[in-house]
Amino acid sequence: MVSTEAGAQPDPNARTADVPTSERAESGEPRSRSKRPGGRSARVQEQVLSATLALLTEREIETISVADIAARANVAETTVYRRWGSRTGVVSEAVMKLASANNPPPRTGSLAEDLTVLAKQVAMLISRPEVRRLLRAVYALSGDPEIDEARTAFYAARFELARDIVEQAQQRSEIGTDIDSDDVIESLVAPMYFRLLVSGREVTDEFVERCVRDTLLLFTGE
């Protein structure tokens, strides 16, 4: 039986006897196991996404495997599968991250200016090798469930960011409230995607400006 007499001192080893030395702080107390924000998980995610984009600048998407991505990121394949589920999952997230980076939805207070900024953002985005490879692949391999998923996710993310431009313009009475915001964005960017994917012609600054003018004329009459 353990003595409980007054004045008895607690065993200094009792609190940490079952805690490995490597997990004790200098004070002897067990280290906290709580995860720090932005810790290893965030670093691994950044490594994988960066590796995926790097591979997309070098190779066509259909030649890239999860094993390739894991090797480039210096992580286990299981790490990629646990977080993204498939090659398409990680490719989609990597490209969407690229698409949103440094491309905040414009808020100039003018529909014409907002559409101009957006059109220039799209033109710059689709000129990047990794994005061009993804877009060409999703059309060349249409019918592949994974590739179709990547295409849907990419466009859904882009339209979600751009939709507010039209809605704000409607609140300012610059465009009719009966107009579908997606119709406006489609009319703006579709010619650029056509040049990229079909005709192969360059998306020039003059062409981008024409896309803006044509969209404004179609939906505002100006």
CNS distance restraints for C-alpha pairs under 8 A (distance, minus, plus):
assign (resid   3 and name CA) (resid   8 and name CA) 7.63 0.50 0.50
assign (resid   4 and name CA) (resid   8 and name CA) 6.66 0.50 0.50
assign (resid  10 and name CA) (resid  14 and name CA) 7.66 0.50 0.50
assign (resid  13 and name CA) (resid  17 and name CA) 5.44 0.50 0.50
assign (resid  15 and name CA) (resid  29 and name CA) 7.61 0.50 0.50
assign (resid  16 and name CA) (resid  20 and name CA) 7.88 0.50 0.50
assign (resid  16 and name CA) (resid  24 and name CA) 7.81 0.50 0.50
assign (resid  16 and name CA) (resid  28 and name CA) 7.08 0.50 0.50
assign (resid  16 and name CA) (resid  29 and name CA) 6.78 0.50 0.50
assign (resid  16 and name CA) (resid  30 and name CA) 6.77 0.50 0.50
assign (resid  19 and name CA) (resid  23 and name CA) 6.60 0.50 0.50
assign (resid  19 and name CA) (resid  24 and name CA) 7.05 0.50 0.50
assign (resid  19 and name CA) (resid  30 and name CA) 6.64 0.50 0.50
assign (resid  20 and name CA) (resid  24 and name CA) 6.88 0.50 0.50
assign (resid  23 and name CA) (resid  30 and name CA) 5.89 0.50 0.50
assign (resid  23 and name CA) (resid  31 and name CA) 5.36 0.50 0.50
assign (resid  24 and name CA) (resid  28 and name CA) 5.48 0.50 0.50
assign (resid  24 and name CA) (resid  29 and name CA) 5.46 0.50 0.50
assign (resid  24 and name CA) (resid  30 and name CA) 4.28 0.50 0.50
assign (resid  24 and name CA) (resid  31 and name CA) 5.02 0.50 0.50
assign (resid  25 and name CA) (resid  29 and name CA) 5.46 0.50 0.50
assign (resid  25 and name CA) (resid  30 and name CA) 5.97 0.50 0.50
assign (resid  25 and name CA) (resid  31 and name CA) 5.35 0.50 0.50
assign (resid  35 and name CA) (resid  39 and name CA) 7.18 0.50 0.50
assign (resid  38 and name CA) (resid  42 and name CA) 5.13 0.50 0.50
assign (resid  38 and name CA) (resid  43 and name CA) 7.20 0.50 0.50
assign (resid  39 and name CA) (resid  43 and name CA) 6.44 0.50 0.50
assign (resid  40 and name CA) (resid  44 and name CA) 6.06 0.50 0.50
assign (resid  41 and name CA) (resid  45 and name CA) 6.19 0.50 0.50
assign (resid  42 and name CA) (resid  46 and name CA) 6.22 0.50 0.50
assign (resid  43 and name CA) (resid  47 and name CA) 6.15 0.50 0.50
assign (resid  44 and name CA) (resid  48 and name CA) 6.19 0.50 0.50
assign (resid  44 and name CA) (resid  75 and name CA) 7.67 0.50 0.50
assign (resid  45 and name CA) (resid  49 and name CA) 6.19 0.50 0.50
assign (resid  46 and name CA) (resid  50 and name CA) 5.96 0.50 0.50
assign (resid  47 and name CA) (resid  51 and name CA) 6.02 0.50 0.50
assign (resid  47 and name CA) (resid  73 and name CA) 5.30 0.50 0.50
assign (resid  48 and name CA) (resid  52 and name CA) 6.12 0.50 0.50
assign (resid  48 and name CA) (resid  69 and name CA) 6.78 0.50 0.50
assign (resid  48 and name CA) (resid  70 and name CA) 6.94 0.50 0.50
assign (resid  48 and name CA) (resid  72 and name CA) 7.87 0.50 0.50
assign (resid  48 and name CA) (resid  73 and name CA) 5.11 0.50 0.50
assign (resid  48 and name CA) (resid  75 and name CA) 7.89 0.50 0.50
assign (resid  48 and name CA) (resid  80 and name CA) 7.60 0.50 0.50
assign (resid  48 and name CA) (resid  90 and name CA) 7.98 0.50 0.50
assign (resid  49 and name CA) (resid  53 and name CA) 6.34 0.50 0.50
assign (resid  49 and name CA) (resid  90 and name CA) 6.96 0.50 0.50
assign (resid  49 and name CA) (resid  91 and name CA) 7.71 0.50 0.50
assign (resid  49 and name CA) (resid  93 and name CA) 7.48 0.50 0.50
assign (resid  49 and name CA) (resid  94 and name CA) 4.99 0.50 0.50
assign (resid  50 and name CA) (resid  54 and name CA) 6.17 0.50 0.50
assign (resid  50 and name CA) (resid  73 and name CA) 7.73 0.50 0.50
assign (resid  50 and name CA) (resid  94 and name CA) 7.32 0.50 0.50
assign (resid  51 and name CA) (resid  55 and name CA) 6.24 0.50 0.50
assign (resid  51 and name CA) (resid  69 and name CA) 6.13 0.50 0.50
assign (resid  51 and name CA) (resid  72 and name CA) 5.60 0.50 0.50
assign (resid  51 and name CA) (resid  73 and name CA) 5.31 0.50 0.50
assign (resid  52 and name CA) (resid  56 and name CA) 6.26 0.50 0.50
assign (resid  52 and name CA) (resid  69 and name CA) 5.76 0.50 0.50
assign (resid  52 and name CA) (resid  90 and name CA) 7.42 0.50 0.50
assign (resid  52 and name CA) (resid  91 and name CA) 6.39 0.50 0.50
assign (resid  52 and name CA) (resid  94 and name CA) 6.64 0.50 0.50
assign (resid  53 and name CA) (resid  57 and name CA) 6.45 0.50 0.50
assign (resid  53 and name CA) (resid  91 and name CA) 7.71 0.50 0.50
assign (resid  53 and name CA) (resid  94 and name CA) 6.38 0.50 0.50
assign (resid  53 and name CA) (resid  95 and name CA) 7.15 0.50 0.50
assign (resid  53 and name CA) (resid 130 and name CA) 6.28 0.50 0.50
assign (resid  54 and name CA) (resid  58 and name CA) 6.81 0.50 0.50
assign (resid  54 and name CA) (resid 130 and name CA) 7.76 0.50 0.50
assign (resid  55 and name CA) (resid  59 and name CA) 6.00 0.50 0.50
assign (resid  55 and name CA) (resid  64 and name CA) 7.44 0.50 0.50
assign (resid  55 and name CA) (resid  69 and name CA) 7.52 0.50 0.50
assign (resid  56 and name CA) (resid  60 and name CA) 6.43 0.50 0.50
assign (resid  56 and name CA) (resid  61 and name CA) 6.43 0.50 0.50
assign (resid  56 and name CA) (resid 129 and name CA) 7.41 0.50 0.50
assign (resid  56 and name CA) (resid 130 and name CA) 4.68 0.50 0.50
assign (resid  56 and name CA) (resid 131 and name CA) 7.91 0.50 0.50
assign (resid  56 and name CA) (resid 133 and name CA) 6.78 0.50 0.50
assign (resid  56 and name CA) (resid 134 and name CA) 7.65 0.50 0.50
assign (resid  57 and name CA) (resid 129 and name CA) 5.32 0.50 0.50
assign (resid  57 and name CA) (resid 130 and name CA) 4.61 0.50 0.50
assign (resid  57 and name CA) (resid 133 and name CA) 7.65 0.50 0.50
assign (resid  58 and name CA) (resid 130 and name CA) 7.99 0.50 0.50
assign (resid  59 and name CA) (resid  63 and name CA) 6.72 0.50 0.50
assign (resid  59 and name CA) (resid  64 and name CA) 7.16 0.50 0.50
assign (resid  59 and name CA) (resid 133 and name CA) 7.95 0.50 0.50
assign (resid  60 and name CA) (resid  64 and name CA) 7.00 0.50 0.50
assign (resid  60 and name CA) (resid 133 and name CA) 6.02 0.50 0.50
assign (resid  60 and name CA) (resid 134 and name CA) 7.73 0.50 0.50
assign (resid  60 and name CA) (resid 137 and name CA) 7.42 0.50 0.50
assign (resid  61 and name CA) (resid 133 and name CA) 6.80 0.50 0.50
assign (resid  61 and name CA) (resid 134 and name CA) 6.44 0.50 0.50
assign (resid  61 and name CA) (resid 137 and name CA) 6.58 0.50 0.50
assign (resid  62 and name CA) (resid 137 and name CA) 7.47 0.50 0.50
assign (resid  64 and name CA) (resid  68 and name CA) 6.17 0.50 0.50
assign (resid  64 and name CA) (resid  69 and name CA) 7.38 0.50 0.50
assign (resid  65 and name CA) (resid  69 and name CA) 6.48 0.50 0.50
assign (resid  65 and name CA) (resid  87 and name CA) 6.37 0.50 0.50
assign (resid  66 and name CA) (resid  70 and name CA) 6.07 0.50 0.50
assign (resid  66 and name CA) (resid  77 and name CA) 6.49 0.50 0.50
assign (resid  66 and name CA) (resid  80 and name CA) 7.13 0.50 0.50
assign (resid  66 and name CA) (resid  81 and name CA) 7.93 0.50 0.50
assign (resid  66 and name CA) (resid  86 and name CA) 7.18 0.50 0.50
assign (resid  66 and name CA) (resid  87 and name CA) 5.40 0.50 0.50
assign (resid  67 and name CA) (resid  71 and name CA) 6.05 0.50 0.50
assign (resid  67 and name CA) (resid  77 and name CA) 5.86 0.50 0.50
assign (resid  68 and name CA) (resid  72 and name CA) 6.19 0.50 0.50
assign (resid  69 and name CA) (resid  73 and name CA) 6.11 0.50 0.50
assign (resid  70 and name CA) (resid  74 and name CA) 5.80 0.50 0.50
assign (resid  70 and name CA) (resid  75 and name CA) 5.09 0.50 0.50
assign (resid  70 and name CA) (resid  76 and name CA) 5.79 0.50 0.50
assign (resid  70 and name CA) (resid  77 and name CA) 5.31 0.50 0.50
assign (resid  70 and name CA) (resid  79 and name CA) 8.00 0.50 0.50
assign (resid  70 and name CA) (resid  80 and name CA) 6.79 0.50 0.50
assign (resid  71 and name CA) (resid  75 and name CA) 6.40 0.50 0.50
assign (resid  71 and name CA) (resid  76 and name CA) 7.55 0.50 0.50
assign (resid  71 and name CA) (resid  77 and name CA) 7.97 0.50 0.50
assign (resid  75 and name CA) (resid  79 and name CA) 6.67 0.50 0.50
assign (resid  75 and name CA) (resid  80 and name CA) 7.89 0.50 0.50
assign (resid  76 and name CA) (resid  80 and name CA) 7.10 0.50 0.50
assign (resid  77 and name CA) (resid  81 and name CA) 6.41 0.50 0.50
assign (resid  78 and name CA) (resid  82 and name CA) 5.93 0.50 0.50
assign (resid  79 and name CA) (resid  83 and name CA) 6.37 0.50 0.50
assign (resid  80 and name CA) (resid  84 and name CA) 5.81 0.50 0.50
assign (resid  80 and name CA) (resid  85 and name CA) 6.98 0.50 0.50
assign (resid  80 and name CA) (resid  86 and name CA) 7.63 0.50 0.50
assign (resid  80 and name CA) (resid  90 and name CA) 7.63 0.50 0.50
assign (resid  81 and name CA) (resid  85 and name CA) 4.31 0.50 0.50
assign (resid  81 and name CA) (resid  86 and name CA) 5.87 0.50 0.50
assign (resid  84 and name CA) (resid  89 and name CA) 5.06 0.50 0.50
assign (resid  84 and name CA) (resid  90 and name CA) 5.44 0.50 0.50
assign (resid  85 and name CA) (resid  89 and name CA) 6.22 0.50 0.50
assign (resid  85 and name CA) (resid  90 and name CA) 7.87 0.50 0.50
assign (resid  86 and name CA) (resid  90 and name CA) 6.70 0.50 0.50
assign (resid  87 and name CA) (resid  91 and name CA) 6.15 0.50 0.50
assign (resid  88 and name CA) (resid  92 and name CA) 5.86 0.50 0.50
assign (resid  88 and name CA) (resid 146 and name CA) 5.73 0.50 0.50
assign (resid  88 and name CA) (resid 147 and name CA) 6.60 0.50 0.50
assign (resid  88 and name CA) (resid 149 and name CA) 7.52 0.50 0.50
assign (resid  88 and name CA) (resid 150 and name CA) 6.03 0.50 0.50
assign (resid  89 and name CA) (resid  93 and name CA) 6.34 0.50 0.50
assign (resid  89 and name CA) (resid 150 and name CA) 7.20 0.50 0.50
assign (resid  90 and name CA) (resid  94 and name CA) 6.06 0.50 0.50
assign (resid  91 and name CA) (resid  95 and name CA) 6.20 0.50 0.50
assign (resid  91 and name CA) (resid 150 and name CA) 7.56 0.50 0.50
assign (resid  92 and name CA) (resid  96 and name CA) 6.07 0.50 0.50
assign (resid  92 and name CA) (resid 150 and name CA) 5.24 0.50 0.50
assign (resid  92 and name CA) (resid 151 and name CA) 7.96 0.50 0.50
assign (resid  92 and name CA) (resid 153 and name CA) 6.84 0.50 0.50
assign (resid  92 and name CA) (resid 154 and name CA) 6.59 0.50 0.50
assign (resid  93 and name CA) (resid  97 and name CA) 5.98 0.50 0.50
assign (resid  94 and name CA) (resid  98 and name CA) 6.30 0.50 0.50
assign (resid  95 and name CA) (resid  99 and name CA) 6.07 0.50 0.50
assign (resid  95 and name CA) (resid 130 and name CA) 7.75 0.50 0.50
assign (resid  95 and name CA) (resid 131 and name CA) 6.74 0.50 0.50
assign (resid  95 and name CA) (resid 154 and name CA) 7.57 0.50 0.50
assign (resid  96 and name CA) (resid 100 and name CA) 6.21 0.50 0.50
assign (resid  96 and name CA) (resid 154 and name CA) 6.10 0.50 0.50
assign (resid  96 and name CA) (resid 157 and name CA) 7.07 0.50 0.50
assign (resid  97 and name CA) (resid 101 and name CA) 6.06 0.50 0.50
assign (resid  99 and name CA) (resid 103 and name CA) 6.95 0.50 0.50
assign (resid  99 and name CA) (resid 125 and name CA) 6.57 0.50 0.50
assign (resid  99 and name CA) (resid 158 and name CA) 7.72 0.50 0.50
assign (resid 100 and name CA) (resid 104 and name CA) 6.72 0.50 0.50
assign (resid 103 and name CA) (resid 121 and name CA) 6.58 0.50 0.50
assign (resid 104 and name CA) (resid 161 and name CA) 7.97 0.50 0.50
assign (resid 105 and name CA) (resid 118 and name CA) 7.21 0.50 0.50
assign (resid 105 and name CA) (resid 161 and name CA) 6.09 0.50 0.50
assign (resid 105 and name CA) (resid 162 and name CA) 6.22 0.50 0.50
assign (resid 105 and name CA) (resid 165 and name CA) 7.44 0.50 0.50
assign (resid 106 and name CA) (resid 114 and name CA) 5.36 0.50 0.50
assign (resid 106 and name CA) (resid 117 and name CA) 6.45 0.50 0.50
assign (resid 106 and name CA) (resid 118 and name CA) 6.75 0.50 0.50
assign (resid 106 and name CA) (resid 165 and name CA) 7.32 0.50 0.50
assign (resid 107 and name CA) (resid 114 and name CA) 6.41 0.50 0.50
assign (resid 107 and name CA) (resid 165 and name CA) 7.45 0.50 0.50
assign (resid 108 and name CA) (resid 113 and name CA) 6.40 0.50 0.50
assign (resid 108 and name CA) (resid 114 and name CA) 5.94 0.50 0.50
assign (resid 109 and name CA) (resid 113 and name CA) 7.78 0.50 0.50
assign (resid 109 and name CA) (resid 114 and name CA) 7.49 0.50 0.50
assign (resid 109 and name CA) (resid 169 and name CA) 7.88 0.50 0.50
assign (resid 110 and name CA) (resid 114 and name CA) 5.99 0.50 0.50
assign (resid 110 and name CA) (resid 169 and name CA) 7.17 0.50 0.50
assign (resid 111 and name CA) (resid 115 and name CA) 6.02 0.50 0.50
assign (resid 111 and name CA) (resid 165 and name CA) 7.10 0.50 0.50
assign (resid 111 and name CA) (resid 166 and name CA) 7.21 0.50 0.50
assign (resid 111 and name CA) (resid 169 and name CA) 5.72 0.50 0.50
assign (resid 111 and name CA) (resid 174 and name CA) 7.03 0.50 0.50
assign (resid 112 and name CA) (resid 116 and name CA) 6.19 0.50 0.50
assign (resid 112 and name CA) (resid 212 and name CA) 7.35 0.50 0.50
assign (resid 112 and name CA) (resid 216 and name CA) 7.15 0.50 0.50
assign (resid 113 and name CA) (resid 117 and name CA) 6.22 0.50 0.50
assign (resid 114 and name CA) (resid 118 and name CA) 6.12 0.50 0.50
assign (resid 114 and name CA) (resid 165 and name CA) 6.76 0.50 0.50
assign (resid 115 and name CA) (resid 119 and name CA) 5.94 0.50 0.50
assign (resid 115 and name CA) (resid 165 and name CA) 7.76 0.50 0.50
assign (resid 115 and name CA) (resid 188 and name CA) 7.77 0.50 0.50
assign (resid 115 and name CA) (resid 212 and name CA) 6.34 0.50 0.50
assign (resid 116 and name CA) (resid 120 and name CA) 6.27 0.50 0.50
assign (resid 116 and name CA) (resid 208 and name CA) 7.79 0.50 0.50
assign (resid 116 and name CA) (resid 209 and name CA) 6.99 0.50 0.50
assign (resid 116 and name CA) (resid 212 and name CA) 6.07 0.50 0.50
assign (resid 117 and name CA) (resid 121 and name CA) 6.24 0.50 0.50
assign (resid 118 and name CA) (resid 122 and name CA) 6.24 0.50 0.50
assign (resid 118 and name CA) (resid 162 and name CA) 7.70 0.50 0.50
assign (resid 119 and name CA) (resid 123 and name CA) 6.15 0.50 0.50
assign (resid 119 and name CA) (resid 188 and name CA) 7.04 0.50 0.50
assign (resid 119 and name CA) (resid 189 and name CA) 6.71 0.50 0.50
assign (resid 119 and name CA) (resid 208 and name CA) 6.29 0.50 0.50
assign (resid 119 and name CA) (resid 211 and name CA) 7.91 0.50 0.50
assign (resid 119 and name CA) (resid 212 and name CA) 7.29 0.50 0.50
assign (resid 120 and name CA) (resid 124 and name CA) 6.19 0.50 0.50
assign (resid 120 and name CA) (resid 205 and name CA) 7.88 0.50 0.50
assign (resid 120 and name CA) (resid 208 and name CA) 6.77 0.50 0.50
assign (resid 121 and name CA) (resid 125 and name CA) 6.08 0.50 0.50
assign (resid 122 and name CA) (resid 126 and name CA) 6.15 0.50 0.50
assign (resid 122 and name CA) (resid 189 and name CA) 7.38 0.50 0.50
assign (resid 123 and name CA) (resid 127 and name CA) 6.30 0.50 0.50
assign (resid 123 and name CA) (resid 192 and name CA) 7.07 0.50 0.50
assign (resid 123 and name CA) (resid 203 and name CA) 6.70 0.50 0.50
assign (resid 123 and name CA) (resid 208 and name CA) 7.48 0.50 0.50
assign (resid 124 and name CA) (resid 128 and name CA) 6.93 0.50 0.50
assign (resid 125 and name CA) (resid 131 and name CA) 6.99 0.50 0.50
assign (resid 126 and name CA) (resid 131 and name CA) 5.68 0.50 0.50
assign (resid 126 and name CA) (resid 132 and name CA) 5.74 0.50 0.50
assign (resid 126 and name CA) (resid 193 and name CA) 7.97 0.50 0.50
assign (resid 126 and name CA) (resid 196 and name CA) 7.70 0.50 0.50
assign (resid 127 and name CA) (resid 131 and name CA) 7.30 0.50 0.50
assign (resid 127 and name CA) (resid 132 and name CA) 6.56 0.50 0.50
assign (resid 128 and name CA) (resid 132 and name CA) 6.16 0.50 0.50
assign (resid 129 and name CA) (resid 133 and name CA) 6.12 0.50 0.50
assign (resid 130 and name CA) (resid 134 and name CA) 6.34 0.50 0.50
assign (resid 131 and name CA) (resid 135 and name CA) 6.13 0.50 0.50
assign (resid 132 and name CA) (resid 136 and name CA) 6.04 0.50 0.50
assign (resid 132 and name CA) (resid 196 and name CA) 7.80 0.50 0.50
assign (resid 133 and name CA) (resid 137 and name CA) 6.03 0.50 0.50
assign (resid 134 and name CA) (resid 138 and name CA) 6.20 0.50 0.50
assign (resid 135 and name CA) (resid 139 and name CA) 6.64 0.50 0.50
assign (resid 135 and name CA) (resid 151 and name CA) 7.53 0.50 0.50
assign (resid 135 and name CA) (resid 197 and name CA) 7.75 0.50 0.50
assign (resid 136 and name CA) (resid 140 and name CA) 6.06 0.50 0.50
assign (resid 136 and name CA) (resid 197 and name CA) 6.39 0.50 0.50
assign (resid 137 and name CA) (resid 141 and name CA) 5.73 0.50 0.50
assign (resid 137 and name CA) (resid 142 and name CA) 7.96 0.50 0.50
assign (resid 137 and name CA) (resid 147 and name CA) 7.65 0.50 0.50
assign (resid 138 and name CA) (resid 142 and name CA) 5.67 0.50 0.50
assign (resid 138 and name CA) (resid 147 and name CA) 5.43 0.50 0.50
assign (resid 138 and name CA) (resid 148 and name CA) 6.41 0.50 0.50
assign (resid 138 and name CA) (resid 150 and name CA) 7.38 0.50 0.50
assign (resid 138 and name CA) (resid 151 and name CA) 6.00 0.50 0.50
assign (resid 141 and name CA) (resid 147 and name CA) 6.75 0.50 0.50
assign (resid 142 and name CA) (resid 147 and name CA) 6.71 0.50 0.50
assign (resid 142 and name CA) (resid 148 and name CA) 6.16 0.50 0.50
assign (resid 143 and name CA) (resid 147 and name CA) 7.53 0.50 0.50
assign (resid 143 and name CA) (resid 148 and name CA) 6.54 0.50 0.50
assign (resid 144 and name CA) (resid 148 and name CA) 6.04 0.50 0.50
assign (resid 145 and name CA) (resid 149 and name CA) 6.08 0.50 0.50
assign (resid 146 and name CA) (resid 150 and name CA) 6.39 0.50 0.50
assign (resid 147 and name CA) (resid 151 and name CA) 6.36 0.50 0.50
assign (resid 148 and name CA) (resid 152 and name CA) 6.20 0.50 0.50
assign (resid 149 and name CA) (resid 153 and name CA) 6.11 0.50 0.50
assign (resid 150 and name CA) (resid 154 and name CA) 6.11 0.50 0.50
assign (resid 151 and name CA) (resid 155 and name CA) 6.31 0.50 0.50
assign (resid 152 and name CA) (resid 156 and name CA) 5.95 0.50 0.50
assign (resid 153 and name CA) (resid 157 and name CA) 6.15 0.50 0.50
assign (resid 154 and name CA) (resid 158 and name CA) 6.40 0.50 0.50
assign (resid 155 and name CA) (resid 159 and name CA) 6.03 0.50 0.50
assign (resid 156 and name CA) (resid 160 and name CA) 6.04 0.50 0.50
assign (resid 157 and name CA) (resid 161 and name CA) 6.50 0.50 0.50
assign (resid 158 and name CA) (resid 162 and name CA) 6.39 0.50 0.50
assign (resid 159 and name CA) (resid 163 and name CA) 5.73 0.50 0.50
assign (resid 159 and name CA) (resid 182 and name CA) 7.04 0.50 0.50
assign (resid 159 and name CA) (resid 185 and name CA) 7.50 0.50 0.50
assign (resid 160 and name CA) (resid 164 and name CA) 7.67 0.50 0.50
assign (resid 162 and name CA) (resid 166 and name CA) 7.73 0.50 0.50
assign (resid 162 and name CA) (resid 185 and name CA) 7.21 0.50 0.50
assign (resid 163 and name CA) (resid 167 and name CA) 6.63 0.50 0.50
assign (resid 163 and name CA) (resid 181 and name CA) 5.73 0.50 0.50
assign (resid 163 and name CA) (resid 182 and name CA) 6.54 0.50 0.50
assign (resid 163 and name CA) (resid 185 and name CA) 7.50 0.50 0.50
assign (resid 164 and name CA) (resid 168 and name CA) 5.94 0.50 0.50
assign (resid 165 and name CA) (resid 169 and name CA) 6.36 0.50 0.50
assign (resid 166 and name CA) (resid 170 and name CA) 6.18 0.50 0.50
assign (resid 166 and name CA) (resid 175 and name CA) 7.75 0.50 0.50
assign (resid 166 and name CA) (resid 181 and name CA) 5.41 0.50 0.50
assign (resid 166 and name CA) (resid 184 and name CA) 7.53 0.50 0.50
assign (resid 167 and name CA) (resid 171 and name CA) 6.45 0.50 0.50
assign (resid 167 and name CA) (resid 181 and name CA) 6.83 0.50 0.50
assign (resid 168 and name CA) (resid 172 and name CA) 6.47 0.50 0.50
assign (resid 169 and name CA) (resid 173 and name CA) 6.23 0.50 0.50
assign (resid 169 and name CA) (resid 174 and name CA) 5.26 0.50 0.50
assign (resid 169 and name CA) (resid 175 and name CA) 6.09 0.50 0.50
assign (resid 170 and name CA) (resid 174 and name CA) 5.79 0.50 0.50
assign (resid 170 and name CA) (resid 175 and name CA) 5.12 0.50 0.50
assign (resid 170 and name CA) (resid 176 and name CA) 6.06 0.50 0.50
assign (resid 170 and name CA) (resid 177 and name CA) 5.51 0.50 0.50
assign (resid 173 and name CA) (resid 177 and name CA) 7.91 0.50 0.50
assign (resid 174 and name CA) (resid 220 and name CA) 7.47 0.50 0.50
assign (resid 175 and name CA) (resid 179 and name CA) 7.53 0.50 0.50
assign (resid 175 and name CA) (resid 219 and name CA) 7.04 0.50 0.50
assign (resid 175 and name CA) (resid 220 and name CA) 5.85 0.50 0.50
assign (resid 176 and name CA) (resid 220 and name CA) 7.77 0.50 0.50
assign (resid 179 and name CA) (resid 183 and name CA) 7.56 0.50 0.50
assign (resid 179 and name CA) (resid 184 and name CA) 7.91 0.50 0.50
assign (resid 179 and name CA) (resid 219 and name CA) 7.82 0.50 0.50
assign (resid 180 and name CA) (resid 184 and name CA) 6.86 0.50 0.50
assign (resid 181 and name CA) (resid 185 and name CA) 6.50 0.50 0.50
assign (resid 182 and name CA) (resid 186 and name CA) 5.97 0.50 0.50
assign (resid 183 and name CA) (resid 187 and name CA) 6.14 0.50 0.50
assign (resid 184 and name CA) (resid 188 and name CA) 6.32 0.50 0.50
assign (resid 184 and name CA) (resid 215 and name CA) 6.82 0.50 0.50
assign (resid 184 and name CA) (resid 219 and name CA) 7.31 0.50 0.50
assign (resid 185 and name CA) (resid 189 and name CA) 6.25 0.50 0.50
assign (resid 186 and name CA) (resid 190 and name CA) 5.48 0.50 0.50
assign (resid 187 and name CA) (resid 191 and name CA) 7.48 0.50 0.50
assign (resid 187 and name CA) (resid 211 and name CA) 7.93 0.50 0.50
assign (resid 187 and name CA) (resid 215 and name CA) 6.02 0.50 0.50
assign (resid 188 and name CA) (resid 211 and name CA) 5.61 0.50 0.50
assign (resid 188 and name CA) (resid 212 and name CA) 6.17 0.50 0.50
assign (resid 188 and name CA) (resid 214 and name CA) 7.89 0.50 0.50
assign (resid 188 and name CA) (resid 215 and name CA) 5.69 0.50 0.50
assign (resid 189 and name CA) (resid 193 and name CA) 6.50 0.50 0.50
assign (resid 189 and name CA) (resid 211 and name CA) 7.45 0.50 0.50
assign (resid 190 and name CA) (resid 194 and name CA) 6.11 0.50 0.50
assign (resid 191 and name CA) (resid 195 and name CA) 6.35 0.50 0.50
assign (resid 191 and name CA) (resid 211 and name CA) 7.19 0.50 0.50
assign (resid 192 and name CA) (resid 196 and name CA) 6.36 0.50 0.50
assign (resid 192 and name CA) (resid 203 and name CA) 6.30 0.50 0.50
assign (resid 192 and name CA) (resid 208 and name CA) 7.62 0.50 0.50
assign (resid 193 and name CA) (resid 197 and name CA) 5.95 0.50 0.50
assign (resid 193 and name CA) (resid 198 and name CA) 7.96 0.50 0.50
assign (resid 194 and name CA) (resid 198 and name CA) 5.26 0.50 0.50
assign (resid 194 and name CA) (resid 199 and name CA) 6.58 0.50 0.50
assign (resid 195 and name CA) (resid 199 and name CA) 4.89 0.50 0.50
assign (resid 195 and name CA) (resid 200 and name CA) 5.19 0.50 0.50
assign (resid 195 and name CA) (resid 201 and name CA) 5.18 0.50 0.50
assign (resid 195 and name CA) (resid 202 and name CA) 6.76 0.50 0.50
assign (resid 195 and name CA) (resid 203 and name CA) 6.79 0.50 0.50
assign (resid 196 and name CA) (resid 200 and name CA) 5.22 0.50 0.50
assign (resid 196 and name CA) (resid 201 and name CA) 6.71 0.50 0.50
assign (resid 196 and name CA) (resid 202 and name CA) 7.37 0.50 0.50
assign (resid 196 and name CA) (resid 203 and name CA) 7.56 0.50 0.50
assign (resid 203 and name CA) (resid 207 and name CA) 6.12 0.50 0.50
assign (resid 203 and name CA) (resid 208 and name CA) 6.90 0.50 0.50
assign (resid 204 and name CA) (resid 208 and name CA) 6.33 0.50 0.50
assign (resid 205 and name CA) (resid 209 and name CA) 6.28 0.50 0.50
assign (resid 206 and name CA) (resid 210 and name CA) 6.26 0.50 0.50
assign (resid 207 and name CA) (resid 211 and name CA) 6.27 0.50 0.50
assign (resid 208 and name CA) (resid 212 and name CA) 6.50 0.50 0.50
assign (resid 209 and name CA) (resid 213 and name CA) 6.31 0.50 0.50
assign (resid 210 and name CA) (resid 214 and name CA) 6.04 0.50 0.50
assign (resid 211 and name CA) (resid 215 and name CA) 6.15 0.50 0.50
assign (resid 212 and name CA) (resid 216 and name CA) 6.22 0.50 0.50
assign (resid 213 and name CA) (resid 217 and name CA) 6.14 0.50 0.50
assign (resid 214 and name CA) (resid 218 and name CA) 6.13 0.50 0.50
assign (resid 215 and name CA) (resid 219 and name CA) 6.27 0.50 0.50
assign (resid 216 and name CA) (resid 220 and name CA) 5.39 0.50 0.50
assign (resid 216 and name CA) (resid 221 and name CA) 6.63 0.50 0.50
assign (resid 216 and name CA) (resid 222 and name CA) 6.07 0.50 0.50
assign (resid 217 and name CA) (resid 221 and name CA) 4.35 0.50 0.50
assign (resid 217 and name CA) (resid 222 and name CA) 4.79 0.50 0.50
